[in-house]
Amino acid sequence: MKIALIYPELLGTYGDYGNALALSERSLRRGIHAEVLRVAITDDLPEADLYLLGGGEDGPQRLAADLLRKSPLRQRVANGAHVFAVCAGLQILGTSFSVEGDDAYEGLSLVDVATTRGEVRSVGELFSQVGQNKLVGFENHGGVTSLGKDIAPLGSVLYGRGNDGHHDGFVTDQIWATYAHGPVLAMNPWLCDEVIAKVTGTKLSPLSTVADKLYEERVTSLSSR
Amino acid sequence: MSNRLSPRGVLALVALRTVNSLSRATGRGSGTVAGGRVGLAIYPKLLSELSKHRDIILVSATNGKTTTTALSVAGWSNNVATNATGANMPAGHVAALAASKATSAVLETDEAWLPAVIESTNPKVVVLLNLSRDQLDRATEVRAIAERWRAALSECSKGLVVVANANDPLVAYASEVVNDVRWCDIETTWTADAVSCPKCTQSITRSENAWSCSCGFAKQHCTTRVDGNEVSVAENSFHVQLSIPGQFNVGNAAMAATALQVIGVEPSKSLMSMRSISGIAGRFSVRSWQGRKLHMLLAKNPAGFDTLLKSLSPESEEIWIAINARVADGKDPSWLYDVSFEQLQGRKVWCLGDRRLDLATRLDLAKVSYEVVDDLNSLPSPSSTIELIANYTAFSDWMQRSTP
């Protein structure tokens, strides 16, 4: 599995490297070949099975959107590549987002979602129900994201804001997106495995690590709030 | 100083001292910040008034500001007003100046408060060490701080001197608007927050000892340089021997000496006096805990952590790391993934603190061996000194637990 970490210098504010690391480590420990390609803003977009988009500040987010609009990312997704995006990365995938004021900035339009600026910034732990599982993480953003009528949210918010206080992120056949930033895949091993299984088309053997304990601890802590 | 104050200033000062003596008497701490708050509430211009007729140096940064403040105080003279560790906002500054008649002051200043404190104190020198990501859950993102520093400095009087780290593009961006900048070439290992240019967001190109952007923004010529323990300030070289460890502290000392030279203190003299600093509020000190020797190291954010891990001697066998995520630490421990723990591969880390499982998960992914310590009684008792690295509140927990 080739994992492309897109523009970590622009979209890497909150430990977002953690997702690439968790994906490659959890693959390698099951004997699945995985390599992480760090894509600099001066690089051409490499061929990859999975593209990772992290969080970023306003200026860098705009620049990342400009570069990606001109890149072959849309073509790659049309050809079957997957995307996992968090926070600013989530916003970039949509039709428009707003930064530094209220002007709508053009996104990649890979997914029918749009982000406007909320009245307050949402900073704190994010806890959501995703199918049978819980998702734990941390969010820090000012966006309110609305989903087009055919787009399904990734989770239902139990604590925190996510897109709008009700739903968090979105999921399509090839794309996952959440407002839980940084190491969300390190903290939620079940989701990390779901992504690996989907991208590689393999059934994964169980893997027990200390991340399971961390996940349980966060679920317990957040369930009591 | 009170004879120079306005009537309202005098009233505010009396209130401040009353609160301070009350809070000391009731055992609720040293009281400095509480008194400062009351003083400022009665008279918002109290900091400006207390700053008049004083030579003031402000020190700000994400990392190293407490140490550099202590080094500057030690290098200056015997009588310098300075703020207590951590009390680096106006209430702490007011308290420090109210408690001292000294005409010299070095004030450690919180990054976000720097513009307001520059305006109130009219400093002679501002020392800017570095800017990097820190507690993003409660602080402003780092490029916005650089932008605010720049705006504040561009409105400053012509006489102001800025002592700036030329290797940090964010500091350079904020400082270049000032006429008199003393650029310092000091070791700066953390570059992740200025990979893209603060001016134009294009990619910054780095070579061994330089950086530049295609827009023309580039590293400035430096008049202060550091090479190992050799510090040169304005073409004069000095051998430095500090009592605190780390190449980064030699850089801090060089910047402190540069600031003091502006005030009129010879670097030969100030650098010699800085040797008296052996620990700052416990940082870098060796303490005892249940028969063990702990080398107390504070690291609060990725840049500080990375710098500290790089400075660990290969002989230091035992490494304990304590991580909390309480309000003062920032409640989001995601930053653990911005620290290159991979450099500890082949060694073992004992994971402590409220968020030891977050740390253990990070170390597991970095392929570093670790032990999660749920019970402090299960910790080993090596004869060698233990390197204890802790973030803010975890450090303070271990300060309380241990003895000098």
Chai-1 contact restraints between the chains, C-beta under 6 A:
chainA,res_idxA,chainB,res_idxB,connection_type,confidence,min_distance_angstrom,max_distance_angstrom,comment,restraint_id
A,E9,B,V195,contact,1.0,0.0,6.0,A-B,restraint_1
A,E9,B,S196,contact,1.0,0.0,6.0,A-B,restraint_2
A,Y14,B,S334,contact,1.0,0.0,6.0,A-B,restraint_3
A,G15,B,S334,contact,1.0,0.0,6.0,A-B,restraint_4
A,G15,B,W335,contact,1.0,0.0,6.0,A-B,restraint_5
A,G15,B,Y337,contact,1.0,0.0,6.0,A-B,restraint_6
A,G15,B,D338,contact,1.0,0.0,6.0,A-B,restraint_7
A,Y17,B,Y337,contact,1.0,0.0,6.0,A-B,restraint_8
A,G18,B,Y337,contact,1.0,0.0,6.0,A-B,restraint_9
A,L21,B,L365,contact,1.0,0.0,6.0,A-B,restraint_10
A,E25,B,L365,contact,1.0,0.0,6.0,A-B,restraint_11
A,I41,B,S203,contact,1.0,0.0,6.0,A-B,restraint_12
A,T42,B,S203,contact,1.0,0.0,6.0,A-B,restraint_13
A,E57,B,E141,contact,1.0,0.0,6.0,A-B,restraint_14
A,E57,B,R143,contact,1.0,0.0,6.0,A-B,restraint_15
A,G59,B,T201,contact,1.0,0.0,6.0,A-B,restraint_16
A,P60,B,S196,contact,1.0,0.0,6.0,A-B,restraint_17
A,L63,B,T201,contact,1.0,0.0,6.0,A-B,restraint_18
A,V123,B,D137,contact,1.0,0.0,6.0,A-B,restraint_19
A,F138,B,D332,contact,1.0,0.0,6.0,A-B,restraint_20
A,F138,B,S334,contact,1.0,0.0,6.0,A-B,restraint_21
A,N140,B,L136,contact,1.0,0.0,6.0,A-B,restraint_22
A,N140,B,D137,contact,1.0,0.0,6.0,A-B,restraint_23
A,G182,B,S334,contact,1.0,0.0,6.0,A-B,restraint_24
A,G182,B,Y337,contact,1.0,0.0,6.0,A-B,restraint_25
A,P183,B,S334,contact,1.0,0.0,6.0,A-B,restraint_26
A,P183,B,Y337,contact,1.0,0.0,6.0,A-B,restraint_27
A,A186,B,T361,contact,1.0,0.0,6.0,A-B,restraint_28
A,T209,B,D364,contact,1.0,0.0,6.0,A-B,restraint_29
A,V210,B,A360,contact,1.0,0.0,6.0,A-B,restraint_30
A,V210,B,T361,contact,1.0,0.0,6.0,A-B,restraint_31
A,V210,B,D364,contact,1.0,0.0,6.0,A-B,restraint_32
A,A211,B,T361,contact,1.0,0.0,6.0,A-B,restraint_33
A,K213,B,L357,contact,1.0,0.0,6.0,A-B,restraint_34
A,L214,B,L357,contact,1.0,0.0,6.0,A-B,restraint_35
A,L214,B,T361,contact,1.0,0.0,6.0,A-B,restraint_36
A,E217,B,L357,contact,1.0,0.0,6.0,A-B,restraint_37
